[in-house]
Amino acid sequence: MFCEASGIPKPRFMWKRNGIVITKNEFMEFDPVLGNLKISNAIHRNGGDYQCIAENKWGTSMSNVAPLVYARLDSFSVDMNLQTYNVIEGESVSVKCDNIPESRPDPIFSWYLKTIGIDQSDASQIKENESIAIDVNGTLHLLNTKLKDSQPGQVYLCGITNKEHDTIVLGSETRITVEKNTQVSSTKLKLLAATHEVTGLIGKPVVLQCIFGGSSVPGIKWYSSSGVELVTDGMKYYVEKFGRQLTIQNVVEADEGSYLCVASNREARANIKLNVTSPPIWTQTIVSRHAVEGDDVIFNCKARSAIGERPVSMTEWYINGEALNLLKEAENGRQIELNPDQTSITIKGVSRDRDIMCIQCRLSNSVGSVFKDGFLNVLKPIKIWSRPPSTIIYNQEEIVDFSINASTDPSRTIDRKWFFNNNVLVPHQSYFEYDSVTGTFLFNTTLVKPENLEAMMGLYTCQLSHPDQTVNVTFTLKTNENSAPPVDTLDSTPDPVKSSNIYIIAVICGVLILVLAVVVILVLWKQRNPKAVYNVGAQEKNYNLTPIDELETEELRNDTSNSLDEIIELPA
């Protein structure tokens, strides 16, 4: 028997038979490094359920149970009583194979004709044909006997073999006597044999059989329970042995039901019930997991029985080959929870030092059991040692550093993917200096045209991952809104549109200032001068008086009135 397993460090092997550890002896030996088990001179006592166990310092893994069946084919017991069947010509006769010896695996039947007094090795095999049939139980059916079927001095022998033996054992000697039928009449058709109740396993082929006998052997047609004739094209259904045997390939639950075999003349029929069953059918099974430290890990183990069958048992859980004991696991520091129906187990906050293990489960029903083995491997998480700040303010520096330094479990390699504003970024441009292995990522802004720099501002994301973990590092690159815009030293030509606008504004401001100055001057001048003045006459000059004193004299009033024609108005 061969057993293979892998692990670090390399596992060692041992074997169990019927649950008991096998020790090396003169008949059994196994290689603890390669895992192979060898049984020398095997006998029936070596049969049983064998299981391979592989273990290293991290855990214990178990194989499915492998039944070892000792193939055997015993001889017929010696029976001095010769069976005799008497039949009228044209009638059918069924000859049983009696005292069937033990055979493992199941026996395969055949019939022979042997002359009395000679060795069995000289017996001749009887071939099945339209008038001769052998059913699944080994019974020989002569469907329409003829006089030649009665051979004086000869006997019929039942032969048995199986798939594991090349020999055929003969026994159950029988003589058939056929009496001549003096009446010219046909024998009514009748059912000789049928597999009325058959159990089929899901995924396996199943054989249905019916045999009719009579003077006129009919053809046979097969129908489903709904009355539809089956298409026996060899895909799902095929018939053999002259239509007497129907094989259903790859049985599924929907095949369960009644089948009908009908003689072509419809004088006889047989109803056959097929029950489809199975060991527990997986619905959710253990899947080996690589988890990161601190994760909660769930293992599921769910199965059902075939439709109409008894339900499966409660799930049996094992850790490293030992039945689960929650109290013991808690003492070892493991936090393990079972859901109410025990179909799932949760290991909380897994630790690399404590929770690397193998885990198994078993489910059973009335037909059999299923077993599954898996492992939990705990990895060191992705750890970020250095990264850019969450916001990078661009202040016209030449180099902007996007580098991210990270590590993870030695068994994993970090894969890095970059995104810009949630779109995939492939940093192959000349202004990016990028090393996907070390994580070094430099942005040389001097190689970007100034008018394009604004388009480089936004949200950057680095996705660091391996098959068992993903970590996103995000940061925003933006300009400093308070800083002056960079001067383009490559092209100092003024923008004509901007220059024209500045000139217009300057002219308007100059005009406004000029108007304001004029207004101020006029206001000041007005405040210093009255609204009206007059000129001094010649006589007033001789008096050497002020205008006010002069006005106080009558003579001056008269002189003033004579000189009014010389008064002028000045602008206010």
KAFENKA-V226871 format. One record per residue. RES is the residue in one letter. SS is DSSP state (~ for helix, > for strand, _ for the rest). Layout:
res = (RES:RES)
ss = (SS:SS)
This chain:
res = (M:F:C:E:A:S:G:I:P:K:P:R:F:M:W:K:R:N:G:I:V:I:T:K:N:E:F:M:E:F:D:P:V:L:G:N:L:K:I:S:N:A:I:H:R:N:G:G:D:Y:Q:C:I:A:E:N:K:W:G:T:S:M:S:N:V:A:P:L:V:Y:A:R:L:D:S:F:S:V:D:M:N:L:Q:T:Y:N:V:I:E:G:E:S:V:S:V:K:C:D:N:I:P:E:S:R:P:D:P:I:F:S:W:Y:L:K:T:I:G:I:D:Q:S:D:A:S:Q:I:K:E:N:E:S:I:A:I:D:V:N:G:T:L:H:L:L:N:T:K:L:K:D:S:Q:P:G:Q:V:Y:L:C:G:I:T:N:K:E:H:D:T:I:V:L:G:S:E:T:R:I:T:V:E:K:N:T:Q:V:S:S:T:K:L:K:L:L:A:A:T:H:E:V:T:G:L:I:G:K:P:V:V:L:Q:C:I:F:G:G:S:S:V:P:G:I:K:W:Y:S:S:S:G:V:E:L:V:T:D:G:M:K:Y:Y:V:E:K:F:G:R:Q:L:T:I:Q:N:V:V:E:A:D:E:G:S:Y:L:C:V:A:S:N:R:E:A:R:A:N:I:K:L:N:V:T:S:P:P:I:W:T:Q:T:I:V:S:R:H:A:V:E:G:D:D:V:I:F:N:C:K:A:R:S:A:I:G:E:R:P:V:S:M:T:E:W:Y:I:N:G:E:A:L:N:L:L:K:E:A:E:N:G:R:Q:I:E:L:N:P:D:Q:T:S:I:T:I:K:G:V:S:R:D:R:D:I:M:C:I:Q:C:R:L:S:N:S:V:G:S:V:F:K:D:G:F:L:N:V:L:K:P:I:K:I:W:S:R:P:P:S:T:I:I:Y:N:Q:E:E:I:V:D:F:S:I:N:A:S:T:D:P:S:R:T:I:D:R:K:W:F:F:N:N:N:V:L:V:P:H:Q:S:Y:F:E:Y:D:S:V:T:G:T:F:L:F:N:T:T:L:V:K:P:E:N:L:E:A:M:M:G:L:Y:T:C:Q:L:S:H:P:D:Q:T:V:N:V:T:F:T:L:K:T:N:E:N:S:A:P:P:V:D:T:L:D:S:T:P:D:P:V:K:S:S:N:I:Y:I:I:A:V:I:C:G:V:L:I:L:V:L:A:V:V:V:I:L:V:L:W:K:Q:R:N:P:K:A:V:Y:N:V:G:A:Q:E:K:N:Y:N:L:T:P:I:D:E:L:E:T:E:E:L:R:N:D:T:S:N:S:L:D:E:I:I:E:L:P:A)
ss = (_:_:_:_:_:_:_:_:_:_:_:>:>:>:>:>:>:_:_:>:>:_:_:_:_:_:_:>:>:>:_:_:_:_:_:_:>:>:>:_:_:_:_:~:~:~:_:>:>:>:>:>:>:>:>:>:_:_:>:>:>:>:_:_:_:>:>:>:_:_:_:>:>:_:_:_:_:_:_:_:_:_:>:>:>:>:>:>:_:_:_:_:>:>:>:_:_:_:_:_:_:_:>:>:_:_:_:>:>:>:>:>:>:>:>:_:_:_:_:~:~:~:_:>:>:>:_:_:>:_:_:>:>:>:_:_:_:_:_:>:>:>:_:_:_:_:~:~:~:_:_:_:_:>:>:>:>:>:>:>:>:_:_:_:_:_:_:_:>:>:>:>:>:>:>:>:>:>:>:_:_:_:_:_:_:_:_:_:_:>:>:>:>:>:_:_:>:>:>:>:>:_:_:_:_:>:>:>:>:>:>:>:>:_:_:_:_:_:_:>:>:>:>:_:_:_:_:_:>:_:_:_:_:_:_:_:>:>:>:>:_:_:_:_:>:>:>:>:_:_:_:_:~:~:~:_:>:>:>:>:>:>:>:_:_:_:_:_:>:>:>:>:>:>:>:>:>:_:_:_:>:>:>:>:_:_:_:_:>:>:>:>:_:_:_:_:>:>:>:>:_:>:>:>:_:_:_:_:_:_:_:_:_:_:_:>:>:>:>:_:_:>:>:_:_:~:~:~:~:~:~:_:_:_:>:>:>:>:_:_:_:_:_:>:>:>:>:>:_:_:_:_:_:_:_:_:>:>:>:>:>:>:>:>:_:_:_:_:>:>:>:>:>:>:>:>:>:>:>:_:_:_:>:>:>:>:_:_:_:_:>:>:>:>:_:_:_:_:>:>:>:_:_:_:>:>:>:_:_:_:_:_:_:_:>:>:>:>:>:>:_:_:>:>:>:_:_:_:_:_:_:>:>:>:_:_:_:_:_:_:>:>:>:>:~:~:~:_:_:~:~:~:~:~:~:~:_:>:>:>:>:>:>:>:>:>:_:_:>:>:>:>:>:>:>:>:>:>:>:_:_:_:_:_:_:_:_:_:_:_:_:_:_:_:_:~:~:~:~:~:~:~:~:~:~:~:~:~:~:~:~:~:~:~:~:~:~:~:~:~:~:~:~:~:~:~:~:~:_:_:_:_:_:_:_:_:_:~:~:~:~:~:~:_:_:_:~:~:~:~:~:_:_:~:~:~:~:~:~:~:~:~:_:~:~:~:_:_:_:_:_:_)
